[in-house]
Amino acid sequence: MATTTTASAISRDGATPRVVSPWNPANAVTASRFLCLPPFVWAVHNGYHQWATLFILICGLLDKLDGLVAKIFDCRSPFGEMFDAITDGICYGFCLLVVAWYGWAPWIPVAAILLLGLANTGMRGIYAKRAGRTVNYKSYAMERLVGYTGYLIGFATGGMEVTYFYWVYVPLMMITLLHDAKRMLVDAVPGAAM
């Protein structure tokens, strides 16, 4: 027997919680980003730089579109926020590995970016545990860096100053992660279950 998990969201009247199914249009858009990965690998493997750039652009546009769809269809949920964050990590992390594997990007900064991303994921898990609920830690700076990761992949597919941009990205991510670490691991969690 299959069961579906539901996430609570605040209704429009702001008082009563309502149930939002994880099977909604916004999460479908988020999941569709995974469909960009096989053609991306195909393009990189065959040396089709423009096609690889197109597929990472589509992946990034779908990332932007899912939030709009959630707003239009009123289907925002904690599950959707977490699913979006996890999809970001999987899609961009996978594409970083692919461009490094094929020699389009330097390995050392890619490895550092992936390790910092894993550290960020671990701290977000600790933050959610401290909050006592499913919650996506909001960090304006980290959100921008995750978006910039799409550009990094695009720089690799386009061959544009790849080494420079990858090495500049690492200290930016380290500084942001250190700043967010204090907020995720030490500071009080707003609305935490005690």
N, CA, C and O atoms as a DFTB+ gen file, in Angstrom:
776 C
 N C O
     1  1       0.841      -1.172       0.000
     2  2       0.000       0.000       0.000
     3  2       0.888       1.237       0.000
     4  3       1.770       1.369       0.848
     5  1       0.667       2.120      -0.920
     6  2       1.475       3.337      -1.031
     7  2       0.877       4.441      -0.170
     8  3      -0.341       4.591      -0.073
     9  1       1.741       5.189       0.434
    10  2       1.288       6.345       1.214
    11  2       1.957       7.578       0.671
    12  3       3.056       7.517       0.120
    13  1       1.290       8.695       0.831
    14  2       1.900       9.948       0.396
    15  2       2.164      10.803       1.611
    16  3       1.386      10.830       2.565
    17  1       3.258      11.486       1.555
    18  2       3.596      12.389       2.639
    19  2       3.035      13.754       2.295
    20  3       3.034      14.169       1.136
    21  1       2.573      14.427       3.288
    22  2       2.054      15.759       3.041
    23  2       2.808      16.749       3.892
    24  3       3.334      16.404       4.950
    25  1       2.857      17.949       3.439
    26  2       3.527      19.008       4.176
    27  2       2.503      20.079       4.507
    28  3       1.576      20.325       3.735
    29  1       2.672      20.699       5.629
    30  2       1.739      21.747       6.016
    31  2       2.192      23.076       5.475
    32  3       3.387      23.360       5.389
    33  1       1.247      23.864       5.122
    34  2       1.503      25.229       4.692
    35  2       0.425      26.091       5.316
    36  3      -0.645      25.595       5.668
    37  1       0.694      27.349       5.451
    38  2      -0.293      28.257       6.025
    39  2      -1.292      28.628       4.940
    40  3      -0.918      28.981       3.822
    41  1      -2.565      28.541       5.291
    42  2      -3.598      28.888       4.324
    43  2      -3.604      30.388       4.084
    44  3      -2.927      31.142       4.783
    45  1      -4.368      30.812       3.098
    46  2      -4.422      32.232       2.750
    47  2      -4.935      33.087       3.899
    48  3      -4.529      34.241       4.041
    49  1      -5.831      32.529       4.727
    50  2      -6.340      33.322       5.850
    51  2      -5.319      33.436       6.974
    52  3      -5.514      34.211       7.910
    53  1      -4.226      32.669       6.892
    54  2      -3.124      32.778       7.836
    55  2      -3.346      32.071       9.153
    56  3      -2.448      32.049       9.995
    57  1      -4.503      31.499       9.355
    58  2      -4.801      30.906      10.648
    59  2      -4.717      29.385      10.638
    60  3      -4.081      28.789      11.507
    61  1      -5.341      28.776       9.681
    62  2      -5.405      27.325       9.681
    63  2      -4.344      26.734       8.774
    64  3      -4.168      27.187       7.643
    65  1      -3.638      25.728       9.260
    66  2      -2.678      25.074       8.376
    67  2      -3.424      24.241       7.342
    68  3      -4.464      23.652       7.638
    69  1      -2.894      24.199       6.147
    70  2      -3.511      23.367       5.119
    71  2      -2.478      22.372       4.621
    72  3      -1.272      22.577       4.764
    73  1      -2.959      21.316       4.048
    74  2      -2.092      20.244       3.577
    75  2      -1.791      20.465       2.094
    76  3      -2.694      20.661       1.281
    77  1      -0.510      20.429       1.769
    78  2      -0.060      20.561       0.383
    79  2       0.580      19.237      -0.019
    80  3       1.535      18.780       0.610
    81  1       0.056      18.643      -1.048
    82  2       0.584      17.371      -1.518
    83  2       1.972      17.578      -2.125
    84  3       2.222      18.605      -2.755
    85  1       2.874      16.617      -1.941
    86  2       4.162      16.739      -2.620
    87  2       4.034      16.547      -4.131
    88  3       4.960      16.868      -4.876
    89  1       2.899      16.030      -4.587
    90  2       2.643      15.839      -6.017
    91  2       1.939      17.080      -6.542
    92  3       0.730      17.068      -6.773
    93  1       2.699      18.145      -6.728
    94  2       2.117      19.404      -7.182
    95  2       2.944      19.964      -8.339
    96  3       4.057      19.500      -8.587
    97  1       2.406      20.958      -9.045
    98  2       3.106      21.481     -10.236
    99  2       4.506      22.021      -9.955
   100  3       5.413      21.835     -10.767
   101  1       4.695      22.688      -8.816
   102  2       6.017      23.250      -8.519
   103  2       7.058      22.153      -8.340
   104  3       8.176      22.269      -8.842
   105  1       6.698      21.095      -7.632
   106  2       7.641      19.996      -7.444
   107  2       7.881      19.235      -8.742
   108  3       8.954      18.664      -8.939
   109  1       6.882      19.225      -9.633
   110  2       7.077      18.607     -10.947
   111  2       8.112      19.398     -11.753
   112  3       8.952      18.813     -12.437
   113  1       8.046      20.726     -11.668
   114  2       9.041      21.553     -12.357
   115  2      10.420      21.300     -11.763
   116  3      11.403      21.168     -12.493
   117  1      10.492      21.232     -10.423
   118  2      11.771      20.950      -9.771
   119  2      12.320      19.605     -10.237
   120  3      13.495      19.505     -10.589
   121  1      11.482      18.576     -10.243
   122  2      11.931      17.239     -10.647
   123  2      12.347      17.206     -12.116
   124  3      13.225      16.431     -12.494
   125  1      11.729      18.035     -12.938
   126  2      12.062      18.030     -14.367
   127  2      13.502      18.464     -14.625
   128  3      14.045      18.209     -15.700
   129  1      14.119      19.118     -13.646
   130  2      15.517      19.522     -13.811
   131  2      16.427      18.308     -13.999
   132  3      17.464      18.402     -14.657
   133  1      16.041      17.170     -13.423
   134  2      16.861      15.967     -13.572
   135  2      16.905      15.502     -15.031
   136  3      17.839      14.808     -15.434
   137  1      15.903      15.881     -15.816
   138  2      15.875      15.500     -17.232
   139  2      16.947      16.224     -18.040
   140  3      17.245      15.828     -19.167
   141  1      17.528      17.278     -17.477
   142  2      18.612      17.998     -18.162
   143  2      19.953      17.273     -18.030
   144  3      20.866      17.525     -18.816
   145  1      20.084      16.388     -17.060
   146  2      21.385      15.777     -16.791
   147  2      21.860      14.812     -17.878
   148  3      23.007      14.931     -18.308
   149  1      21.036      13.855     -18.351
   150  2      21.545      12.967     -19.416
   151  2      21.964      13.713     -20.685
   152  3      23.036      13.427     -21.218
   153  1      21.156      14.666     -21.193
   154  2      21.645      15.368     -22.389
   155  2      22.875      16.228     -22.121
   156  3      23.689      16.446     -23.018
   157  1      23.015      16.720     -20.876
   158  2      24.210      17.481     -20.524
   159  2      25.445      16.586     -20.641
   160  3      26.451      16.979     -21.231
   161  1      25.359      15.385     -20.076
   162  2      26.481      14.442     -20.160
   163  2      26.772      14.096     -21.615
   164  3      27.933      14.056     -22.023
   165  1      25.731      13.848     -22.398
   166  2      25.901      13.541     -23.821
   167  2      26.659      14.673     -24.521
   168  3      27.595      14.425     -25.281
   169  1      26.247      15.913     -24.256
   170  2      26.869      17.063     -24.918
   171  2      28.337      17.204     -24.515
   172  3      29.197      17.439     -25.364
   173  1      28.618      17.063     -23.237
   174  2      30.006      17.180     -22.774
   175  2      30.852      16.038     -23.345
   176  3      31.965      16.254     -23.825
   177  1      30.313      14.840     -23.284
   178  2      31.047      13.668     -23.785
   179  2      31.419      13.816     -25.258
   180  3      32.495      13.396     -25.683
   181  1      30.530      14.408     -26.017
   182  2      30.766      14.564     -27.461
   183  2      31.428      15.888     -27.825
   184  3      31.648      16.174     -29.002
   185  1      31.748      16.702     -26.804
   186  2      32.436      17.964     -27.062
   187  2      31.554      19.054     -27.632
   188  3      32.057      19.999     -28.241
   189  1      30.256      18.941     -27.449
   190  2      29.310      19.951     -27.942
   191  2      29.135      21.032     -26.881
   192  3      28.203      20.974     -26.079
   193  1      30.017      22.001     -26.875
   194  2      30.025      23.037     -25.842
   195  2      28.725      23.841     -25.809
   196  3      28.195      24.118     -24.733
   197  1      28.213      24.213     -26.976
   198  2      26.995      25.030     -26.995
   199  2      25.791      24.252     -26.479
   200  3      24.960      24.814     -25.766
   201  1      25.681      22.974     -26.821
   202  2      24.575      22.168     -26.318
   203  2      24.691      21.993     -24.803
   204  3      23.690      22.074     -24.090
   205  1      25.890      21.758     -24.318
   206  2      26.078      21.618     -22.868
   207  2      25.669      22.899     -22.157
   208  3      25.032      22.852     -21.105
   209  1      26.029      24.033     -22.723
   210  2      25.643      25.322     -22.148
   211  2      24.126      25.466     -22.162
   212  3      23.539      25.930     -21.185
   213  1      23.500      25.080     -23.238
   214  2      22.042      25.160     -23.320
   215  2      21.377      24.320     -22.230
   216  3      20.429      24.778     -21.592
   217  1      21.860      23.100     -22.010
   218  2      21.225      22.224     -21.020
   219  2      21.412      22.741     -19.591
   220  3      20.523      22.577     -18.756
   221  1      22.556      23.363     -19.305
   222  2      22.720      23.924     -17.961
   223  2      21.872      25.185     -17.820
   224  3      21.386      25.479     -16.728
   225  1      21.691      25.926     -18.894
   226  2      20.790      27.085     -18.854
   227  2      19.346      26.653     -18.608
   228  3      18.638      27.274     -17.815
   229  1      18.917      25.608     -19.273
   230  2      17.559      25.099     -19.054
   231  2      17.385      24.658     -17.603
   232  3      16.360      24.939     -16.982
   233  1      18.382      23.973     -17.069
   234  2      18.332      23.532     -15.672
   235  2      18.201      24.738     -14.736
   236  3      17.411      24.707     -13.792
   237  1      18.963      25.785     -14.991
   238  2      18.896      26.997     -14.176
   239  2      17.571      27.723     -14.320
   240  3      17.035      28.230     -13.334
   241  1      17.033      27.782     -15.534
   242  2      15.736      28.430     -15.738
   243  2      14.619      27.668     -15.032
   244  3      13.716      28.280     -14.462
   245  1      14.673      26.352     -15.066
   246  2      13.677      25.558     -14.346
   247  2      13.785      25.777     -12.838
   248  3      12.783      25.743     -12.124
   249  1      15.009      26.004     -12.364
   250  2      15.203      26.306     -10.942
   251  2      14.487      27.602     -10.572
   252  3      13.885      27.694      -9.503
   253  1      14.548      28.588     -11.437
   254  2      13.851      29.854     -11.187
   255  2      12.341      29.694     -11.341
   256  3      11.565      30.306     -10.607
   257  1      11.939      28.882     -12.286
   258  2      10.524      28.731     -12.602
   259  2       9.736      28.011     -11.510
   260  3       8.555      28.302     -11.317
   261  1      10.363      27.078     -10.795
   262  2       9.598      26.311      -9.804
   263  2       9.023      27.191      -8.693
   264  3       7.913      26.946      -8.220
   265  1       9.764      28.204      -8.281
   266  2       9.242      29.124      -7.263
   267  2       8.047      29.916      -7.759
   268  3       7.086      30.140      -7.024
   269  1       8.119      30.334      -9.008
   270  2       6.995      31.064      -9.608
   271  2       5.759      30.165      -9.711
   272  3       4.643      30.595      -9.420
   273  1       5.967      28.933     -10.121
   274  2       4.855      27.976     -10.230
   275  2       4.239      27.728      -8.845
   276  3       3.018      27.649      -8.713
   277  1       5.083      27.605      -7.822
   278  2       4.569      27.403      -6.468
   279  2       3.714      28.585      -6.026
   280  3       2.700      28.412      -5.350
   281  1       4.127      29.775      -6.410
   282  2       3.364      30.972      -6.054
   283  2       2.044      31.025      -6.821
   284  3       0.999      31.302      -6.232
   285  1       2.082      30.763      -8.116
   286  2       0.886      30.824      -8.950
   287  2      -0.155      29.793      -8.511
   288  3      -1.341      30.109      -8.416
   289  1       0.289      28.555      -8.241
   290  2      -0.632      27.483      -7.876
   291  2      -0.825      27.356      -6.367
   292  3      -1.503      26.440      -5.902
   293  1      -0.230      28.277      -5.600
   294  2      -0.357      28.282      -4.145
   295  2      -0.041      26.907      -3.555
   296  3      -0.830      26.343      -2.797
   297  1       1.125      26.384      -3.918
   298  2       1.502      25.053      -3.444
   299  2       2.889      25.069      -2.786
   300  3       3.652      24.109      -2.899
   301  1       3.198      26.168      -2.103
   302  2       4.462      26.224      -1.359
   303  2       4.368      25.294      -0.160
   304  3       3.314      25.156       0.460
   305  1       5.485      24.661       0.151
   306  2       5.519      23.767       1.311
   307  2       6.963      23.592       1.769
   308  3       7.897      23.805       0.995
   309  1       7.140      23.204       3.026
   310  2       8.504      22.902       3.484
   311  2       9.155      21.782       2.661
   312  3      10.355      21.816       2.390
   313  1       8.352      20.796       2.271
   314  2       8.893      19.726       1.431
   315  2       9.421      20.288       0.120
   316  3      10.516      19.933      -0.316
   317  1       8.639      21.170      -0.513
   318  2       9.051      21.768      -1.775
   319  2      10.333      22.560      -1.646
   320  3      11.192      22.506      -2.526
   321  1      10.468      23.299      -0.549
   322  2      11.702      24.062      -0.330
   323  2      12.903      23.141      -0.195
   324  3      13.961      23.392      -0.771
   325  1      12.727      22.062       0.579
   326  2      13.833      21.117       0.758
   327  2      14.132      20.374      -0.548
   328  3      15.295      20.155      -0.889
   329  1      13.092      19.992      -1.266
   330  2      13.273      19.289      -2.538
   331  2      14.040      20.161      -3.524
   332  3      14.904      19.673      -4.252
   333  1      13.722      21.452      -3.546
   334  2      14.422      22.390      -4.427
   335  2      15.895      22.490      -4.042
   336  3      16.766      22.469      -4.911
   337  1      16.176      22.599      -2.744
   338  2      17.566      22.711      -2.285
   339  2      18.352      21.430      -2.596
   340  3      19.504      21.491      -3.024
   341  1      17.724      20.285      -2.378
   342  2      18.391      19.011      -2.660
   343  2      18.636      18.855      -4.162
   344  3      19.690      18.377      -4.581
   345  1      17.657      19.262      -4.963
   346  2      17.802      19.186      -6.422
   347  2      18.923      20.104      -6.900
   348  3      19.683      19.740      -7.797
   349  1      19.032      21.296      -6.304
   350  2      20.155      22.185      -6.629
   351  2      21.474      21.459      -6.420
   352  3      22.335      21.443      -7.299
   353  1      21.621      20.860      -5.252
   354  2      22.870      20.180      -4.917
   355  2      23.182      19.037      -5.856
   356  3      24.317      18.879      -6.304
   357  1      22.163      18.235      -6.154
   358  2      22.386      17.078      -7.031
   359  2      22.706      17.529      -8.459
   360  3      23.690      17.079      -9.046
   361  1      21.883      18.412      -9.014
   362  2      22.087      18.823     -10.409
   363  2      23.402      19.564     -10.602
   364  3      24.196      19.213     -11.475
   365  1      23.632      20.594      -9.782
   366  2      24.847      21.374      -9.959
   367  2      26.082      20.587      -9.552
   368  3      27.125      20.699     -10.197
   369  1      25.981      19.796      -8.498
   370  2      27.120      18.962      -8.090
   371  2      27.484      17.959      -9.171
   372  3      28.660      17.768      -9.481
   373  1      26.472      17.321      -9.742
   374  2      26.707      16.350     -10.816
   375  2      27.361      17.016     -12.024
   376  3      28.323      16.493     -12.586
   377  1      26.834      18.165     -12.414
   378  2      27.392      18.868     -13.585
   379  2      28.821      19.337     -13.322
   380  3      29.654      19.305     -14.228
   381  1      29.115      19.771     -12.098
   382  2      30.497      20.134     -11.759
   383  2      31.426      18.930     -11.911
   384  3      32.526      19.039     -12.454
   385  1      30.960      17.786     -11.422
   386  2      31.771      16.576     -11.562
   387  2      32.005      16.224     -13.030
   388  3      33.109      15.835     -13.411
   389  1      30.982      16.359     -13.838
   390  2      31.100      16.018     -15.257
   391  2      32.112      16.927     -15.951
   392  3      32.982      16.447     -16.677
   393  1      31.999      18.253     -15.730
   394  2      32.938      19.150     -16.425
   395  2      34.369      18.945     -15.920
   396  3      35.322      19.107     -16.683
   397  1      34.524      18.592     -14.654
   398  2      35.875      18.306     -14.144
   399  2      36.392      16.988     -14.723
   400  3      37.556      16.895     -15.114
   401  1      35.533      15.978     -14.778
   402  2      35.931      14.667     -15.301
   403  2      36.425      14.766     -16.747
   404  3      37.389      14.101     -17.126
   405  1      35.766      15.593     -17.539
   406  2      36.149      15.739     -18.945
   407  2      37.222      16.804     -19.156
   408  3      37.556      17.134     -20.294
   409  1      37.759      17.341     -18.067
   410  2      38.865      18.288     -18.168
   411  2      38.457      19.700     -18.548
   412  3      39.310      20.503     -18.926
   413  1      37.188      20.018     -18.458
   414  2      36.716      21.363     -18.795
   415  2      36.823      22.309     -17.608
   416  3      36.682      23.521     -17.772
   417  1      37.071      21.774     -16.414
   418  2      37.210      22.592     -15.203
   419  2      38.284      21.962     -14.325
   420  3      38.475      20.747     -14.363
   421  1      38.990      22.774     -13.531
   422  2      40.050      22.232     -12.675
   423  2      39.487      21.416     -11.506
   424  3      38.505      21.803     -10.873
   425  1      40.137      20.279     -11.238
   426  2      39.655      19.355     -10.217
   427  2      39.711      19.916      -8.800
   428  3      38.763      19.735      -8.037
   429  1      40.775      20.576      -8.438
   430  2      40.948      20.991      -7.033
   431  2      39.838      21.945      -6.586
   432  3      39.228      21.693      -5.546
   433  1      39.543      23.022      -7.312
   434  2      38.433      23.857      -6.852
   435  2      37.078      23.150      -6.935
   436  3      36.204      23.414      -6.109
   437  1      36.886      22.261      -7.908
   438  2      35.625      21.511      -7.972
   439  2      35.476      20.639      -6.734
   440  3      34.399      20.583      -6.139
   441  1      36.554      19.956      -6.340
   442  2      36.503      19.130      -5.126
   443  2      36.226      19.994      -3.899
   444  3      35.441      19.605      -3.034
   445  1      36.862      21.163      -3.818
   446  2      36.626      22.065      -2.684
   447  2      35.176      22.542      -2.656
   448  3      34.561      22.601      -1.591
   449  1      34.631      22.882      -3.820
   450  2      33.240      23.345      -3.901
   451  2      32.293      22.234      -3.454
   452  3      31.346      22.487      -2.709
   453  1      32.544      21.017      -3.902
   454  2      31.680      19.901      -3.518
   455  2      31.781      19.594      -2.030
   456  3      30.769      19.311      -1.389
   457  1      32.987      19.647      -1.474
   458  2      33.145      19.417      -0.026
   459  2      32.459      20.509       0.793
   460  3      31.821      20.221       1.806
   461  1      32.589      21.755       0.358
   462  2      31.904      22.849       1.050
   463  2      30.387      22.698       0.929
   464  3      29.654      23.005       1.869
   465  1      29.920      22.227      -0.222
   466  2      28.490      21.972      -0.399
   467  2      27.995      20.877       0.531
   468  3      26.903      20.982       1.090
   469  1      28.788      19.829       0.701
   470  2      28.421      18.766       1.637
   471  2      28.402      19.282       3.077
   472  3      27.524      18.918       3.859
   473  1      29.374      20.130       3.424
   474  2      29.389      20.729       4.764
   475  2      28.145      21.588       4.981
   476  3      27.540      21.560       6.053
   477  1      27.773      22.346       3.962
   478  2      26.571      23.173       4.036
   479  2      25.329      22.297       4.242
   480  3      24.457      22.630       5.045
   481  1      25.257      21.184       3.518
   482  2      24.129      20.261       3.657
   483  2      24.064      19.691       5.064
   484  3      22.989      19.614       5.657
   485  1      25.209      19.293       5.597
   486  2      25.248      18.764       6.964
   487  2      24.789      19.793       7.987
   488  3      24.035      19.472       8.906
   489  1      25.246      21.029       7.825
   490  2      24.828      22.077       8.772
   491  2      23.349      22.389       8.635
   492  3      22.688      22.695       9.627
   493  1      22.825      22.316       7.431
   494  2      21.381      22.525       7.249
   495  2      20.586      21.424       7.936
   496  3      19.517      21.679       8.491
   497  1      21.109      20.196       7.900
   498  2      20.463      19.088       8.601
   499  2      20.461      19.313      10.103
   500  3      19.457      19.064      10.772
   501  1      21.579      19.781      10.631
   502  2      21.656      20.083      12.064
   503  2      20.693      21.208      12.419
   504  3      20.029      21.160      13.455
   505  1      20.619      22.215      11.562
   506  2      19.699      23.337      11.792
   507  2      18.249      22.846      11.822
   508  3      17.471      23.256      12.684
   509  1      17.887      21.969      10.882
   510  2      16.524      21.430      10.859
   511  2      16.246      20.624      12.126
   512  3      15.147      20.687      12.677
   513  1      17.233      19.876      12.580
   514  2      17.056      19.100      13.817
   515  2      16.888      20.029      15.011
   516  3      16.058      19.777      15.884
   517  1      17.670      21.099      15.054
   518  2      17.530      22.080      16.133
   519  2      16.168      22.759      16.089
   520  3      15.586      23.071      17.127
   521  1      15.657      22.988      14.861
   522  2      14.356      23.638      14.712
   523  2      13.214      22.686      15.071
   524  3      12.121      23.132      15.423
   525  1      13.462      21.388      14.985
   526  2      12.436      20.412      15.320
   527  2      11.382      20.245      14.227
   528  3      10.294      19.731      14.489
   529  1      11.692      20.668      13.023
   530  2      10.745      20.551      11.908
   531  2      11.534      20.624      10.599
   532  3      12.709      20.991      10.585
   533  1      10.867      20.271       9.512
   534  2      11.483      20.402       8.197
   535  2      11.553      21.882       7.872
   536  3      10.531      22.561       7.775
   537  1      12.747      22.362       7.709
   538  2      12.924      23.788       7.427
   539  2      14.139      23.951       6.527
   540  3      15.151      23.270       6.694
   541  1      14.022      24.853       5.583
   542  2      15.138      25.155       4.697
   543  2      15.777      26.440       5.204
   544  3      15.162      27.505       5.144
   545  1      16.987      26.350       5.694
   546  2      17.697      27.516       6.212
   547  2      17.852      28.548       5.104
   548  3      18.340      28.232       4.019
   549  1      17.445      29.759       5.372
   550  2      17.497      30.830       4.365
   551  2      18.793      31.630       4.513
   552  3      19.050      32.229       5.557
   553  1      19.591      31.630       3.470
   554  2      20.812      32.412       3.428
   555  2      20.877      33.101       2.073
   556  3      21.068      32.455       1.043
   557  1      20.718      34.407       2.084
   558  2      20.725      35.166       0.836
   559  2      22.039      34.945       0.084
   560  3      22.037      34.715      -1.125
   561  1      23.152      35.015       0.801
   562  2      24.461      34.877       0.152
   563  2      24.638      33.482      -0.447
   564  3      25.109      33.351      -1.577
   565  1      24.264      32.438       0.300
   566  2      24.436      31.079      -0.213
   567  2      23.509      30.820      -1.395
   568  3      23.886      30.118      -2.334
   569  1      22.305      31.377      -1.361
   570  2      21.399      31.235      -2.504
   571  2      22.034      31.835      -3.762
   572  3      21.928      31.262      -4.846
   573  1      22.690      32.984      -3.616
   574  2      23.344      33.613      -4.763
   575  2      24.512      32.761      -5.243
   576  3      24.727      32.626      -6.447
   577  1      25.265      32.187      -4.311
   578  2      26.397      31.345      -4.701
   579  2      25.936      30.075      -5.410
   580  3      26.573      29.620      -6.361
   581  1      24.826      29.508      -4.941
   582  2      24.295      28.315      -5.613
   583  2      23.896      28.681      -7.048
   584  3      24.175      27.933      -7.985
   585  1      23.248      29.828      -7.208
   586  2      22.912      30.286      -8.557
   587  2      24.157      30.521      -9.395
   588  3      24.180      30.222     -10.589
   589  1      25.191      31.058      -8.763
   590  2      26.451      31.319      -9.464
   591  2      27.119      30.011      -9.902
   592  3      27.891      29.997     -10.861
   593  1      26.821      28.922      -9.202
   594  2      27.375      27.629      -9.591
   595  2      26.933      27.271     -11.007
   596  3      27.698      26.685     -11.774
   597  1      25.704      27.624     -11.346
   598  2      25.248      27.423     -12.719
   599  2      26.114      28.186     -13.706
   600  3      26.449      27.682     -14.778
   601  1      26.475      29.419     -13.327
   602  2      27.384      30.202     -14.180
   603  2      28.749      29.523     -14.275
   604  3      29.348      29.479     -15.349
   605  1      29.240      28.994     -13.153
   606  2      30.532      28.299     -13.185
   607  2      30.520      27.176     -14.212
   608  3      31.461      27.010     -14.988
   609  1      29.437      26.413     -14.200
   610  2      29.331      25.309     -15.150
   611  2      29.273      25.865     -16.571
   612  3      29.873      25.309     -17.491
   613  1      28.545      26.967     -16.738
   614  2      28.490      27.627     -18.038
   615  2      29.841      28.151     -18.486
   616  3      30.175      28.089     -19.669
   617  1      30.628      28.675     -17.531
   618  2      31.985      29.119     -17.881
   619  2      32.809      27.936     -18.377
   620  3      33.586      28.067     -19.323
   621  1      32.637      26.779     -17.734
   622  2      33.386      25.587     -18.151
   623  2      32.938      25.116     -19.530
   624  3      33.771      24.745     -20.357
   625  1      31.620      25.128     -19.788
   626  2      31.150      24.665     -21.095
   627  2      31.513      25.647     -22.196
   628  3      31.663      25.263     -23.357
   629  1      31.656      26.920     -21.828
   630  2      32.026      27.932     -22.820
   631  2      33.508      28.214     -22.880
   632  3      33.956      28.950     -23.758
   633  1      34.287      27.646     -21.966
   634  2      35.728      27.851     -21.947
   635  2      36.126      29.285     -21.617
   636  3      37.121      29.786     -22.142
   637  1      35.359      29.953     -20.750
   638  2      35.608      31.375     -20.449
   639  2      36.298      31.550     -19.093
   640  3      35.649      31.454     -18.051
   641  1      37.589      31.801     -19.104
   642  2      38.363      32.073     -17.878
   643  2      38.021      31.094     -16.758
   644  3      37.807      31.501     -15.616
   645  1      37.971      29.826     -17.082
   646  2      37.498      28.793     -16.167
   647  2      38.326      28.746     -14.888
   648  3      37.766      28.785     -13.793
   649  1      39.629      28.665     -15.006
   650  2      40.479      28.540     -13.827
   651  2      40.287      29.721     -12.890
   652  3      40.163      29.530     -11.681
   653  1      40.261      30.911     -13.411
   654  2      40.083      32.119     -12.591
   655  2      38.761      32.072     -11.822
   656  3      38.746      32.229     -10.601
   657  1      37.664      31.859     -12.530
   658  2      36.360      31.906     -11.875
   659  2      36.189      30.792     -10.846
   660  3      35.583      31.013      -9.798
   661  1      36.706      29.617     -11.124
   662  2      36.582      28.514     -10.167
   663  2      37.382      28.785      -8.902
   664  3      36.906      28.511      -7.800
   665  1      38.595      29.321      -9.043
   666  2      39.408      29.601      -7.859
   667  2      38.875      30.786      -7.068
   668  3      39.012      30.807      -5.845
   669  1      38.277      31.764      -7.718
   670  2      37.679      32.902      -7.002
   671  2      36.455      32.449      -6.216
   672  3      36.187      32.966      -5.131
   673  1      35.721      31.500      -6.748
   674  2      34.484      31.020      -6.116
   675  2      34.745      30.344      -4.766
   676  3      33.957      30.499      -3.834
   677  1      35.837      29.603      -4.659
   678  2      36.114      28.820      -3.445
   679  2      36.195      29.703      -2.198
   680  3      35.507      29.397      -1.224
   681  1      36.998      30.787      -2.163
   682  2      37.021      31.600      -0.939
   683  2      35.684      32.291      -0.665
   684  3      35.319      32.483       0.495
   685  1      34.954      32.666      -1.710
   686  2      33.634      33.264      -1.493
   687  2      32.703      32.286      -0.792
   688  3      31.964      32.662       0.118
   689  1      32.743      31.033      -1.219
   690  2      31.898      30.022      -0.599
   691  2      32.352      29.730       0.828
   692  3      31.525      29.501       1.711
   693  1      33.665      29.736       1.052
   694  2      34.179      29.489       2.404
   695  2      33.724      30.588       3.370
   696  3      33.282      30.297       4.481
   697  1      33.833      31.829       2.950
   698  2      33.421      32.954       3.803
   699  2      31.926      32.869       4.106
   700  3      31.507      33.044       5.250
   701  1      31.137      32.603       3.087
   702  2      29.687      32.494       3.278
   703  2      29.350      31.338       4.204
   704  3      28.490      31.473       5.074
   705  1      30.012      30.211       4.027
   706  2      29.749      29.042       4.862
   707  2      30.133      29.305       6.318
   708  3      29.418      28.891       7.230
   709  1      31.248      29.985       6.539
   710  2      31.635      30.327       7.914
   711  2      30.613      31.257       8.563
   712  3      30.261      31.086       9.730
   713  1      30.145      32.230       7.809
   714  2      29.122      33.135       8.332
   715  2      27.834      32.373       8.657
   716  3      27.248      32.550       9.725
   717  1      27.406      31.528       7.725
   718  2      26.171      30.775       7.935
   719  2      26.313      29.726       9.036
   720  3      25.330      29.386       9.694
   721  1      27.533      29.206       9.243
   722  2      27.745      28.190      10.275
   723  2      27.357      28.716      11.651
   724  3      26.718      28.010      12.431
   725  1      27.736      29.934      11.947
   726  2      27.369      30.516      13.242
   727  2      25.855      30.603      13.370
   728  3      25.287      30.257      14.406
   729  1      25.208      31.070      12.303
   730  2      23.759      31.224      12.352
   731  2      23.043      29.871      12.420
   732  3      22.011      29.755      13.081
   733  1      23.575      28.856      11.749
   734  2      22.912      27.547      11.746
   735  2      23.201      26.733      12.998
   736  3      22.330      26.009      13.482
   737  1      24.424      26.844      13.532
   738  2      24.831      25.953      14.607
   739  2      24.801      26.579      15.998
   740  3      24.710      25.857      16.991
   741  1      24.876      27.919      16.089
   742  2      25.008      28.567      17.395
   743  2      23.799      29.437      17.743
   744  3      23.215      29.301      18.819
   745  1      23.434      30.322      16.833
   746  2      22.345      31.258      17.128
   747  2      21.035      30.529      17.392
   748  3      20.832      29.402      16.939
   749  1      20.158      31.186      18.126
   750  2      18.834      30.615      18.426
   751  2      18.051      30.451      17.118
   752  3      18.163      31.263      16.199
   753  1      17.261      29.380      17.063
   754  2      16.441      29.104      15.883
   755  2      15.086      29.756      16.080
   756  3      14.399      29.460      17.057
   757  1      14.683      30.645      15.165
   758  2      13.359      31.266      15.302
   759  2      12.240      30.215      15.231
   760  3      12.197      29.404      14.306
   761  1      11.350      30.241      16.209
   762  2      10.206      29.326      16.221
   763  2      10.566      27.876      16.427
   764  3       9.826      26.993      15.994
   765  1      11.699      27.600      17.085
   766  2      12.135      26.231      17.288
   767  2      11.256      25.539      18.318
   768  3      10.797      26.160      19.277
   769  1      11.023      24.232      18.107
   770  2      10.284      23.428      19.080
   771  2      11.219      23.128      20.249
   772  3      12.292      22.552      20.068
   773  1      10.812      23.513      21.410
   774  2      11.664      23.313      22.587
   775  2      11.392      22.008      23.272
   776  3      12.028      21.695      24.278
